[in-house]
Amino acid sequence: MIKSLPLIVAVIAVTFGFATVVMAKEPKQGSEIKNSVGMRLVYTPPGKFTMGSPESEQGRESQESQHEVELTKGFYLGTHEVTVGQFRQFVRDAKYQTDGQRDGKGGWGVNEVGSIEMNGKYTWKSPGFKQTDDHPVVLVSWNDAKAFCRWLSEKEKKRYRLPSEAEWEFACRGATKTAYTFGNDPQQLPAFANVGDRPAAKPKDGYHQTAPVGQFKRNAFGLYDMHGNVWEWCEDRYVPNSYTPEKQTQDSDLCPDADVGATNACWGRKC
């Protein structure tokens, strides 16, 4: 799939796995639940899809080799990114400091002249631009995202985790095979994504930096902001050019090389 133009990294896409849930029957695709933090999650069913991009696709990277993937278990995925307000609940309750706050290095933020720079003053609370509780939380590390999931699992007495890259792309595609969830025409992006009001994005979407979650059209699986706005973290590790043409099956509610408590890192992407 075509990668969109991300703004500030990174946020959290939270998956609610079924490992700890006894179900009388499989939920319907698109079924929603809401937890005590106010997060809405939508059910994504098992399925097969072609992961990666064809060589003819504009903007394709060499590592995006196409291969068939089968997900044998369904899962609930947050309908949009974790918000500033939801993350603040975690920080207050757990008395948590992000990696960028603890080491004093901060993260990449927007300075007074509108340029992106790395500075210790930029954190999830102050990325250099105005944000409300409904904006996606930014400038959180993979460790921060994992800590949020552990806190949420304990609070809800259910198991929450980050999605695998395969789960994320399957959910993003929403049963489509096109460059974007809505087709192949990038001129339609402003209806589905916050792409930063860059010159190539016409008409303008109205947001110079991040946009509050759920402001654009959702995909066929009922998910918002799967293109644009911000990058997201995944559970499994990132290994360049690791995909092979052979079919891959993910029959666990965990990613390869992962365990319940902590896993190796992954570079989350907006596809």
C-alpha positions in Angstrom: 0.0 0.0 0.0 1.0 3.6 -0.5 2.4 5.2 2.7 0.9 8.5 3.5 2.7 11.6 4.6 3.0 11.3 8.4 3.4 14.3 10.7 4.6 13.5 14.2 5.5 10.0 15.4 4.3 8.0 17.1 0.9 7.1 18.5 -0.6 3.9 19.8 -3.0 1.6 17.9 -4.3 -0.8 20.6 -5.5 -4.3 19.9 -7.8 -6.2 22.2 -6.9 -9.8 21.8 -9.2 -12.8 22.5 -6.6 -14.8 24.5 -8.4 -14.1 27.8 -12.0 -13.9 26.5 -14.5 -16.8 26.3 -16.9 -16.2 23.4 -20.1 -18.1 22.8 -19.9 -17.2 19.1 -17.7 -15.2 16.8 -18.7 -11.4 16.8 -19.9 -9.9 13.7 -17.5 -7.8 11.6 -17.8 -4.2 12.7 -19.1 -5.0 16.1 -18.0 -2.3 18.6 -17.2 -2.3 22.3 -16.3 0.5 24.6 -14.0 0.3 27.6 -13.8 2.3 30.9 -11.2 4.7 29.4 -13.6 5.6 26.6 -11.8 3.7 23.9 -14.0 2.3 21.1 -12.8 -0.9 19.5 -14.2 -2.6 16.4 -14.1 -6.3 15.6 -11.9 -7.4 12.7 -12.6 -10.9 11.6 -10.0 -13.6 10.6 -9.1 -13.6 6.9 -6.5 -13.9 4.1 -5.0 -11.0 2.2 -2.0 -10.1 0.1 0.4 -8.1 2.2 2.8 -5.7 0.5 2.6 -3.7 -2.7 2.9 -4.6 -6.4 6.1 -3.4 -8.1 4.1 -1.1 -10.4 2.7 0.9 -7.4 4.0 4.5 -7.3 5.9 5.2 -4.1 6.5 1.5 -3.3 9.6 0.5 -1.3 11.8 -2.4 -2.2 10.9 -4.2 1.1 7.2 -4.3 0.3 7.4 -7.8 -1.3 3.9 -9.2 -1.9 3.0 -12.4 0.0 -0.2 -14.0 1.2 -1.0 -13.8 4.9 -3.7 -15.7 6.7 -4.9 -14.4 10.1 -6.7 -17.3 11.8 -8.0 -15.3 14.7 -10.1 -12.2 14.8 -9.4 -9.2 17.1 -10.7 -5.9 18.3 -8.8 -2.8 17.1 -9.2 0.7 18.3 -11.4 2.7 15.9 -8.8 5.4 15.9 -5.5 6.3 17.6 -5.1 6.5 21.3 -5.9 10.1 22.3 -4.1 12.6 24.4 -6.9 12.4 27.0 -6.8 8.6 27.2 -3.0 8.6 27.5 -3.2 11.3 30.2 -5.5 8.9 32.3 -2.7 6.4 32.1 0.0 8.9 33.0 -1.9 10.1 36.1 -3.0 6.7 37.3 0.4 5.0 36.8 2.5 8.1 37.6 4.3 7.4 34.4 7.0 9.4 32.6 7.6 8.7 28.9 11.1 7.7 27.7 11.5 11.2 26.2 10.7 12.8 29.6 13.0 10.5 31.6 16.1 10.9 29.5 15.5 14.6 28.9 15.9 14.2 25.1 12.3 14.8 24.3 11.4 14.3 20.7 10.7 15.8 17.3 8.4 18.9 17.6 7.4 22.0 15.7 9.3 25.1 16.5 8.2 28.8 16.4 8.9 29.1 12.6 7.1 25.9 11.8 10.1 23.6 11.2 10.5 20.2 12.7 13.3 19.9 15.2 14.6 17.5 18.0 14.5 19.1 21.4 14.1 18.1 25.0 11.2 20.5 25.4 9.0 18.6 23.1 7.0 15.8 24.8 3.6 14.2 24.4 2.1 17.1 26.4 3.8 19.8 24.4 4.8 18.8 20.8 5.1 22.4 19.7 1.5 22.8 18.4 -1.9 23.0 20.0 -3.7 19.8 20.8 -6.9 18.9 22.7 -7.8 15.7 24.6 -9.3 14.4 21.3 -6.0 14.7 19.3 -3.8 11.5 18.9 -1.1 11.3 21.5 2.3 11.8 19.9 6.0 11.5 20.9 5.6 8.2 22.7 8.1 5.4 22.3 7.4 1.7 21.7 8.2 1.2 25.4 5.7 3.9 26.3 3.1 2.2 24.1 3.7 -1.2 25.7 3.5 0.4 29.2 0.1 1.8 28.3 -1.1 -1.6 27.1 0.0 -3.2 30.4 -1.7 -0.6 32.4 -4.9 -0.9 30.4 -4.8 -4.7 30.6 -4.6 -4.5 34.4 -7.3 -1.9 34.6 -9.7 -3.7 32.4 -8.8 -7.2 33.5 -8.6 -8.1 29.8 -5.5 -8.5 27.6 -4.6 -5.5 25.4 -1.6 -5.3 23.1 -0.3 -3.6 20.0 -1.4 -5.1 16.7 1.1 -7.0 14.6 2.1 -5.4 11.3 0.1 -8.1 9.5 -3.0 -7.4 11.6 -2.6 -3.6 11.1 -2.3 -3.8 7.3 -5.2 -6.3 7.1 -7.3 -3.9 9.1 -6.1 -0.8 7.1 -6.9 -2.4 3.8 -10.4 -3.3 4.8 -10.6 -6.1 2.3 -9.4 -3.9 -0.6 -6.4 -4.5 -2.9 -5.8 -0.9 -4.0 -3.1 1.6 -3.1 -5.4 3.2 -0.6 -8.4 1.9 1.3 -10.7 3.9 -1.0 -9.0 3.3 -4.4 -5.9 4.4 -6.3 -6.5 8.1 -6.7 -4.4 10.2 -4.2 -6.6 13.2 -4.9 -9.3 11.6 -2.7 -7.0 11.5 0.3 -8.3 14.7 2.0 -11.6 13.0 2.5 -10.0 10.1 4.3 -6.8 11.4 5.9 -5.0 14.3 7.4 -2.0 14.7 5.1 -0.7 17.9 6.5 -2.1 20.4 3.9 0.9 19.8 1.7 0.7 21.2 -1.8 0.0 17.8 -3.4 -3.1 17.3 -1.2 -6.1 19.1 -2.9 -8.5 20.1 -1.6 -6.9 21.0 1.7 -8.1 19.0 4.7 -8.0 21.9 7.1 -5.4 20.7 9.6 -1.8 22.0 9.4 -0.6 19.6 12.1 -2.3 16.6 13.6 -6.1 16.4 13.5 -8.5 15.3 16.2 -9.2 11.6 15.8 -12.2 10.4 13.7 -12.6 13.6 11.6 -12.4 11.9 8.2 -14.2 9.0 6.5 -13.6 5.6 8.0 -12.7 2.5 6.0 -14.8 -0.6 5.2 -13.9 -2.1 8.6 -15.1 1.0 10.5 -11.6 2.3 11.3 -10.6 6.0 11.1 -7.2 7.6 10.4 -5.6 4.5 8.8 -4.0 6.9 6.3 -2.2 10.1 7.4 -2.3 12.0 10.7 0.5 10.1 12.6 2.6 7.0 12.5 1.6 4.1 14.8 3.5 1.4 16.7 3.1 -2.3 16.0 3.9 -5.3 18.3 6.4 -7.2 16.2 9.9 -6.3 15.3 11.0 -4.5 12.1 13.5 -6.4 9.9 14.2 -4.7 6.5 13.6 -6.9 3.4 12.5 -9.8 5.5 9.4 -10.8 3.5 9.5 -13.7 1.2 6.9 -14.7 -1.5 5.8 -17.7 0.6 2.4 -17.7 2.4 2.6 -16.8 6.0 0.1 -17.8 8.7 -0.5 -16.0 11.9 -2.5 -18.4 14.1 -1.6 -16.9 17.5 -2.9 -13.8 19.2 0.7 -12.8 19.4 3.2 -11.8 16.8 6.3 -14.0 15.9 9.1 -13.5 18.4 6.8 -12.0 21.0 5.8 -13.0 24.5 3.1 -11.8 26.9 5.1 -9.4 29.0 7.3 -7.6 26.5 8.4 -8.1 22.9 11.1 -6.8 20.6 10.5 -3.4 19.0 8.8 -2.6 15.8 8.7 0.5 13.6 5.1 1.2 13.2 4.0 2.6 9.8 1.0 4.4 8.4 0.3 2.5 5.1 
